[in-house]
Amino acid sequence: MVRGPQGRPRSRWVSFIEWFNKVIMDAEVYDYRYPVKGAYIWRPYGVAIRRNVEALIRRLHDETGHQEVLFPVFIPYEFFSKESEHIRGFESEVFWVSKGTGGEERLVLRPTSETAMMPMFKLWIRDHTDLPLRVYQIVSVFRAETKMTHPMIRLREISMFKEAHTAHADRDDAERQVKEAVGIYRRIMDELCIPYLISRRPDWDKFAGAVYTIAFDTIMPDGRTMQIGTVHYLGENFSRVFDVKYLGKDGQMHYIHTTSYGISERIIASMIAVNGDDRGLLLPPRYAPIQVVVIPIMYGEDQSVLNYAKGVSGELLNAGVRVHVDDRRDKTPGWKYYHWELKGVPIRLEVGPSDVKDNAVTLTRRDTFEKYAVERSNVVDAVRELMKAIEDNMRKSTWEWLRSHVRRSSNVSEAKALLNEGGVVEVPWSGDDECGRRIMELTESDALGIPLDTDETPSDLRDAACSEKKAEYWLRLSRRY
Amino acid sequence: MVRGPQGRPRSRWVSFIEWFNKVIMDAEVYDYRYPVKGAYIWRPYGVAIRRNVEALIRRLHDETGHQEVLFPVFIPYEFFSKESEHIRGFESEVFWVSKGTGGEERLVLRPTSETAMMPMFKLWIRDHTDLPLRVYQIVSVFRAETKMTHPMIRLREISMFKEAHTAHADRDDAERQVKEAVGIYRRIMDELCIPYLISRRPDWDKFAGAVYTIAFDTIMPDGRTMQIGTVHYLGENFSRVFDVKYLGKDGQMHYIHTTSYGISERIIASMIAVNGDDRGLLLPPRYAPIQVVVIPIMYGEDQSVLNYAKGVSGELLNAGVRVHVDDRRDKTPGWKYYHWELKGVPIRLEVGPSDVKDNAVTLTRRDTFEKYAVERSNVVDAVRELMKAIEDNMRKSTWEWLRSHVRRSSNVSEAKALLNEGGVVEVPWSGDDECGRRIMELTESDALGIPLDTDETPSDLRDAACSEKKAEYWLRLSRRY
């Protein structure tokens, strides 16, 4: 039997991606029947989840001095192509825009906005008092993926791209920002109960135009990893080609140093993927559109159970809990249990005639399905405690699962065998690009890079592919989405 | 001297549009120096305004049973071209998308989403219990305008398009929805202190694919009108070509009736345009990102004024007022007054040494510049009352101005002379399309349509262009943005 991160049964899965596609469709989060490859629809329940996640993203960026902006989706090719590495990395996957009439300026749909921001940074930044400048936006970006697309995971229209772009006086301040960005992303993932690995990507896999790239990856239930966030130090690569300088305290003109960092709806995809089970979604209580679903067990025309249920839900609502009473008469309680479990509502609150008599309610948690009989007078506190307990359990179990799927091996054939089982394998690496590529080849895997979430380095080991070289780092390997 | 809707001086205006462009740039709401025609940038202060306005839009739609969705920006040409009137109306102004490689499906960037929604409505709607279906989204839409573009007013990327799309069992229910939509838009405009005229557009100017179109227009300070919202009854025009039917209570299959209605950042543009003055913006207090700016008048290193100011602002913050303390030492109070007036903050709260001594503060309202000495213990109530008074005054004065710019005339040469002065002129009309077009020609104006905000009809008058015909309606004329 397949078991997911929660240790709960996933016996009905044929494959992870099949489960994922089915669950986001059945729970009415997403609809991928739209007739364009890689462009899909967020349904109302999905938008409700997004709103909560976007509010989190905004809060954490606003609190740390970022300012929200909104740039056009069009980038003139002239600007898009200025930075040579950037254009080399993106050119094959941009969408072009034209009018029927032709003869217009050549425009691309942004795949990312560095080259849209830079001409404006040039206008906005004059001297050191304008720095640091930190802006972000949550927008659609476009990539003409030639690989197979996956709903919410590999898209041609990425519709929840949060991209931050910052400008700094020097490398030190820019790298301080890189660290802060990593901290913000840690908090976002933690809030959403997504476990992660933080790695410095190998040079051959860094962002096109970056000096270096730091990436967040999580492990999907099928053992493949998914990149869920990246932070780039761009140095002067963009400021030099766009000629963006500021007047320093020293009276001299200097190029700005820039960074950029992005996350997308992949954080919602991974939140769903790592926390779900056979019955459907499990949403982190603080981000669930509905935190408590109240199900009155009604018999005949008697209103007492319904009235009682509404009283309880009113109390929860007043306490700031997002509660929904499912009082449909044409659905059975069993149907409703199934329905709201599928949608990942963290707590079910049942009220039957005996609860009314006993002045009580029954709570069922979505993660473990444990039931609790709770006195009515205690319902708000009990719900709050249970939400906390569910969240803690989600975080703990997903982290345990992730950790148990990161293993080490110092030889490539063993590493390859472990990779066949899924998860991440760390192998000793000299740091040499050629050797790194050979490791990937021999293990038939991708390199995620060097761990940044631990200070450990291999002691007294040889590079897994180049035995003549001493290993300086662990190199993380996986099969990737 | 030119006077705006507030009756306050606008002497420095060379032209309305020049004032508008300058004020949105200087107040750092918007930046139109982006190097693509008709595609501009919302700066952080502008995004803050948008957030409040978008929250209003969402609230009013959510409260009335609309559900938020998010559709792709790409529409396959095959779908886009299905409805013949629709494609005829939009074809000349769509943007096409291609990959470098070619050979792909033909895609357009949505100019509006009827043809994206319909294939999904077909999947989502099975029987009468699925109706009415009401969805909306706030997204970018694209129109390859050939006319001159204007920042925030005439765009190629409209970045705050709220489009609602609804499906109904029959014409009655769809027209009930049309009325509800008009009601929602009234409330939005009222909240934002934008006065409006509601007209049924002449048939020759209805939405491409609609049975009829109801439009909201406001009058800009230069006397030209601007369309700020439209509501369309689409009948079975789209459901027939997309073959969207439902199983009725009668056991038969029926075509759905659809409506759509949209507003855009033009509501922010008009909120700014009708309420601003020589000194800059004036934002409706409940939608201003900063409602009260606190300016401590500091002398030397003494901290008492600043501490007092922070105490007052803390109190306002606790009372839910959005307050900002401008404690910069390198700017004079005069500079700060100018700066925050430009940004349209409704209330300025000054604190000087004498205020500290008297346990008082001084409030200045942005609309009339009247000053009030207020006891510190009363500051929260005073601010609340003043916000209400400012809002009431904004609404009252802009409505008075609008009403004074709607005039009537029963002959075309007088009407033309009045139109030259600006505003709206209503002339008697038979309802005949040919006569209507001739009226437009003779008065060198556009027809906004038939008033829906009054039941009055011309009594015993002849059509202004076709004197042989009896007038049945007033026809609203204007020069339009």
Interface residues (C-beta under 8 A of the other chain):
Chain A: D31 R33 Y34 P35 V36 K37 A39 Y40 I41 W42 R43 P44 G46 V47 A48 R50 R51 Q67 E68 V69 L70 F71 P72 V73 F74 I75 P76 E78 F79 E91 S92 V94 F95 W96 V97 S98 K99 G100 E105 L107 L109 A116 P119 M120 L123 V135 S140 A144 R156 E157 S159
Chain B: D31 R33 Y34 P35 V36 K37 A39 Y40 I41 W42 R43 P44 G46 V47 A48 R50 R51 Q67 E68 V69 L70 F71 P72 V73 F74 I75 P76 E78 F79 E91 S92 V94 F95 W96 V97 S98 K99 G100 E105 L107 L109 A116 P119 M120 L123 V135 S140 A144 R156 E157 S159
